[in-house]
Amino acid sequence: MTELAEIEAARERIAGAAVRTPLLRLHVEDAPAEIYLKLENLQPINSFKIRGATNAIMLASASERAKGLVTASAGNMAQGVAWVARSLGLPATIVVPEHAPQAKLAAIERLGGRVLKLPYDDWWNVIVTGHADGIDGLFVHPVQDPGVMAGNGTIGLEILDDLPDPDAVVIPYGGGGLTAGIASAIKALRPQTRIITAEPEGGSALAAAVDAGHPVTVDFRASFVDGAGSRRVLDSMWPLVAPLVDRALVIGIGEVAAAVRTLAERARVIAEGAGALAPAAALTGRAGTGKIVCVVSGGNINLTKLAEILLNGASDNVHEAETVPQRRSE
């Protein structure tokens, strides 16, 4: 559990880089709950990752950063690290999985990041080991870095500033850094609020771990929900997230696509797949009743995929990874 004092210090440290995002009520007739959206898609990089990246990098010394910055990311952490690297005049190398979507790859390139694409298993090994062979620089782990988790926790502080009595906060689960950070802040200040995670089917490693009582390996199936879900909960993260999570939900890919469409139609909010996981959980009623805060973690979705969902709803191929033209980056 991240200490509240570390999260509060992170809020001061990232001020000016990260935006204090709004909490918006989602008005849908016959909704099963009073649903609120924490709009992290409005960050400068359209993702919450700028919070943790900024905090972790600024905690490091100038000598540690001298050779540049390195991270492994499916897209959004890459942009966070590249954003901070550009502001500090440093090079950034991003290790990405081959299925990373073009919208995120293009954003990394705009920010000046260098991209190294690896097969999923090799990329996941970089996440597990926290090391990228042959690349010099400060490695900023996208999940288990304490500074990253503290930066993510600032979202929890803002939620309670704007809505002091939520019944539940629903968080998309990828590697666990977002959940660990937000849940640490929420549980420290309002322990009765339930923490619910949402994962896509085909990558529901946390739900499987909760059922088994320990991390297990699940069959991973890539989809347009590229920023959440995994093959296995990191062993380093399990003892951090297990005491904080009250319920772990598995959300159908079609349900995520339906939530993307609902957010666009009803709130004019553009959410990527991972960003729509929490609203999907709330809209289907599985997050329960009362005041439900849904963390919309990002909005970096390929426009072709967004158009497909808006025009056709949950399409037949939403399970497939987004096809990418010849150049890609995260």
NORRA-V286003 format. One line per field, one symbol per residue. psi: psi as a letter, one per 40 degrees, with the letter a starting at -180 (. if undefined). burial: + if it has 16 or more other ideal C-beta (glycine too) atoms within 10 Angstrom, else -. Layout:
BEGIN
psi=???
burial=???
END
This chain:
BEGIN
psi=hhiddddddddddehddiihiihhhhhhifieighihhgeeeidefiedddddddddddiidddedeaiiihiedddddddddddddefiihhhhiideiidddddddddeeihhhhiidddddddddefhhhehiihhhhecehdddddddedddddddddgefidihhhhhceedddddddddddddgdehhhhihiiiefgddddddddeihihihhhiaegeeiiidihhddddedddedhdhhihhiddddddddddddddefhhhidddedddddddeeeeaaahhhhhgdifgihdddddddddeahidfediihihidhid.
burial=++-+-++--++-++--++--+-++-+-+--+++++++++++++-+++++++++++++++-----+--++++++++++++++++++----++++++++-+++++++++++-+-++++++-+--++-++--+-+--+-++++++++++++++++++++++++-++--++++++++++++++++++++++++---++++++++++++++++++----+--+-+-+++++++++-+++--++-+++-++-++++++++++++++++++--+-+++++++++++++++--+++--++++++++++++--++-++----++--++-++-+---+++
END
